[in-house]
Amino acid sequence: VLKVLSHIDSILRSPRAPPLIYRRSKGPVQNYTKENGQECGFEHLPLTIEMWADQLMALKDLHRSLRKLSLELVPWHTADPQDNRESIRVEDLQFVVDAILEEIENKEKNSQTPSLPTLCAIVSHFQKLFDVNSLSGIYPRMNEVYTKLGEMTNAMRNLHELLELDSSAPPTVVVDTVGKLCDIINENVTEQVQQLLGTQDIHSIIKKLEEHECFFPPFQALIQDLLCLLEISNLDDILPTVRSLK
């Protein structure tokens, strides 16, 4: 017993021991004597050990509460590897507290972080704008919108370059410019058709087309008969073949 008490006393007197657990006894309380004759006071030690035991048990409850709080504040953090340990250390509690404090500090630094109701409103608004019925369809629709936006941006950039417009010109200017070009092209085509048919009157154009419909089928049949009769396949060979027969 004296050896055990001596060992305990050496632990209590070590620099690492908290000073409150070693006190000289006061009053008529029995003191134990070490082998070297020095007295030791241990009358308060059982109460201190009991207090420590209660505190160690309370650490588990405190750790469990901190883990619940951590899951609410920082649910994206992975589970603490110490969750399944039978004994909980102060370092485990400090780890959870530090993670929570770090998250709070980050929120204070970044005041622009939207709240959960704001994020829910943004998601709901996106679903209404792009006709998305379920949350699982949001990411595919986002990708589709991003792809379409990229195609439109490239098309607008190419049109700006082709039409020699400034890159800051809005889409309405691009549309108006394309419309003017289409009008110019249509006018040129009309003029070319009029010059080709030799008339400026739409009724004359219709008449010439009717004459063409009357003339072309018999002419085509005649040419086909000549090709078969002369046993040739090229229109350019008709005249030389006829001259040779003459």
C-alpha positions in Angstrom: 0.0 0.0 0.0 2.8 2.3 0.9 4.4 1.7 -2.5 1.1 2.5 -4.2 0.7 5.6 -2.2 4.2 6.6 -2.9 3.6 6.2 -6.6 0.5 8.3 -6.4 2.3 10.9 -4.5 5.0 11.1 -7.1 2.4 11.6 -9.7 0.6 14.3 -7.7 3.9 16.1 -7.2 4.9 16.0 -10.9 5.0 19.3 -12.8 2.2 18.0 -15.1 -0.2 17.4 -12.2 -2.9 20.2 -11.6 -2.0 22.0 -8.3 -5.5 21.7 -6.9 -5.4 17.9 -6.5 -2.5 18.0 -4.0 -3.2 19.7 -0.7 -1.9 19.3 2.7 -4.5 17.9 5.0 -6.1 20.2 7.6 -7.5 19.1 10.9 -7.2 15.7 12.6 -7.3 13.6 9.5 -5.1 10.5 9.3 -2.0 10.9 7.1 -0.1 8.2 5.3 3.6 8.0 5.5 5.9 7.2 2.5 8.9 5.0 2.8 11.2 8.0 3.2 9.1 9.2 6.1 7.5 12.2 4.4 3.7 12.6 5.0 1.1 12.8 2.2 -2.4 14.1 2.3 -4.9 12.0 0.2 -8.1 12.6 2.1 -9.5 14.7 -0.8 -8.3 12.4 -3.5 -11.4 10.0 -3.7 -13.7 13.0 -4.1 -11.4 14.4 -6.9 -11.4 11.1 -8.7 -15.1 10.8 -8.5 -15.5 14.3 -9.9 -13.1 13.4 -12.7 -15.1 10.3 -13.5 -18.3 12.3 -13.6 -16.6 14.8 -15.9 -15.4 12.1 -18.2 -18.9 10.7 -18.5 -20.2 14.2 -19.2 -17.7 14.5 -22.0 -19.6 11.9 -24.0 -22.9 13.8 -23.6 -21.2 17.1 -24.5 -19.5 15.5 -27.5 -22.9 14.1 -28.7 -24.5 17.5 -28.3 -21.7 19.2 -30.2 -22.0 16.7 -33.0 -25.7 17.4 -33.4 -25.0 21.1 -33.4 -22.2 20.5 -36.0 -24.6 18.6 -38.3 -27.0 21.5 -38.2 -24.4 24.2 -38.9 -21.9 22.4 -41.1 -23.7 19.3 -42.5 -21.1 19.0 -45.3 -18.4 18.1 -42.9 -17.6 14.4 -42.8 -18.3 12.4 -39.7 -15.8 12.7 -36.9 -13.6 9.5 -36.8 -13.8 9.6 -33.0 -17.6 9.0 -32.9 -17.2 5.3 -32.2 -14.6 5.7 -29.5 -15.6 4.6 -26.0 -13.5 7.3 -24.4 -13.9 10.9 -25.6 -10.9 13.3 -25.3 -11.0 17.1 -25.0 -9.2 17.2 -28.3 -12.3 15.6 -29.9 -14.5 18.3 -28.5 -12.1 21.0 -29.6 -12.1 19.6 -33.1 -15.9 20.0 -33.4 -15.9 23.4 -31.8 -13.1 24.7 -34.1 -15.1 23.5 -37.2 -18.2 25.3 -36.1 -16.2 28.5 -35.2 -14.5 28.4 -38.6 -17.8 28.2 -40.4 -19.2 31.1 -38.4 -16.1 33.2 -39.2 -16.4 32.4 -42.9 -20.0 33.5 -42.8 -19.1 36.7 -41.1 -16.4 37.4 -43.7 -18.7 36.6 -46.6 -21.8 38.5 -45.8 -23.1 38.0 -49.4 -23.8 34.3 -48.7 -27.6 33.9 -49.3 -29.8 32.3 -46.7 -31.6 29.0 -47.1 -35.0 30.7 -47.9 -33.3 32.8 -50.6 -31.7 29.8 -52.2 -35.0 28.0 -52.2 -36.7 31.0 -53.9 -33.9 31.1 -56.5 -34.4 27.4 -57.3 -38.2 27.8 -57.5 -37.8 30.8 -59.8 -35.5 28.8 -62.1 -38.1 26.0 -62.3 -40.8 28.5 -63.3 -38.6 30.2 -65.9 -37.4 27.1 -67.6 -40.4 24.8 -67.0 -38.6 22.3 -64.7 -41.0 20.1 -62.8 -38.6 18.4 -60.4 -35.4 19.1 -58.6 -33.6 16.3 -60.4 -34.3 18.1 -63.7 -32.6 21.4 -62.7 -29.1 20.4 -63.5 -29.9 18.9 -67.0 -31.9 22.1 -67.8 -29.0 24.3 -66.6 -26.6 22.4 -68.9 -29.1 22.8 -71.8 -29.5 26.5 -71.1 -25.7 27.0 -70.9 -25.2 25.2 -74.2 -27.9 27.2 -76.0 -26.5 30.4 -74.6 -23.1 29.5 -75.9 -24.4 28.8 -79.4 -26.4 32.1 -79.4 -23.4 34.0 -78.2 -21.2 32.5 -81.0 -23.8 33.2 -83.6 -24.2 36.8 -82.5 -20.5 37.4 -82.5 -20.2 36.0 -86.0 -23.1 38.2 -87.2 -21.4 41.2 -85.7 -18.3 40.4 -87.7 -20.1 39.6 -91.0 -22.2 42.8 -90.8 -19.3 44.9 -89.6 -21.1 46.0 -86.5 -19.6 47.0 -83.2 -19.5 44.2 -80.7 -21.6 46.3 -78.3 -24.5 46.5 -80.8 -27.7 45.0 -79.3 -29.6 42.1 -80.9 -32.3 44.5 -82.2 -29.7 46.3 -84.3 -28.4 43.0 -85.7 -32.0 41.9 -86.6 -32.7 45.3 -88.3 -29.5 45.1 -90.3 -30.2 41.5 -91.5 -33.8 42.7 -92.5 -32.4 45.5 -94.6 -30.0 43.1 -96.3 -32.9 40.8 -97.1 -34.9 43.7 -98.6 -31.9 44.7 -100.8 -31.4 41.1 -101.9 -35.1 40.7 -102.8 -35.0 43.9 -104.8 -32.0 42.8 -106.7 -33.5 39.4 -107.5 -36.7 41.1 -108.8 -34.7 43.4 -111.0 -32.6 40.5 -112.3 -35.8 38.5 -113.1 -37.3 41.5 -114.9 -34.1 42.0 -116.9 -34.0 38.3 -117.8 -37.6 38.3 -119.0 -37.3 41.7 -120.6 -40.4 43.1 -119.0 -41.2 45.3 -116.1 -44.9 44.2 -115.9 -45.9 41.3 -113.7 -48.7 40.4 -116.1 -46.2 40.1 -118.9 -44.0 37.8 -116.7 -47.0 35.6 -116.1 -47.8 35.5 -119.9 -44.2 34.6 -120.8 -44.3 31.8 -118.2 -47.6 30.5 -119.7 -46.0 30.6 -123.2 -43.0 28.7 -121.9 -45.3 26.0 -120.4 -47.0 25.7 -123.8 -43.8 25.6 -125.9 -41.3 23.6 -123.8 -43.1 20.2 -123.5 -43.4 19.7 -127.3 -39.9 21.0 -127.8 -38.6 18.6 -125.2 -40.4 15.7 -126.9 -38.9 16.6 -130.3 -35.4 16.7 -128.9 -35.9 13.4 -127.3 -37.1 11.9 -130.6 -34.1 13.3 -132.5 -31.7 11.9 -129.9 -33.2 8.5 -130.2 -33.5 8.6 -134.0 -29.9 9.8 -134.5 -28.7 7.4 -131.8 -26.8 10.1 -129.9 -27.1 11.3 -126.3 -25.7 14.8 -126.3 -27.6 17.9 -127.6 -24.4 19.4 -129.0 -24.1 16.3 -131.4 -27.5 16.9 -133.0 -26.5 19.6 -135.5 -23.2 17.8 -136.7 -25.1 14.5 -137.1 -27.8 16.2 -139.2 -25.2 17.9 -141.4 -23.4 14.6 -142.0 -26.6 13.0 -143.2 -27.2 15.9 -145.6 
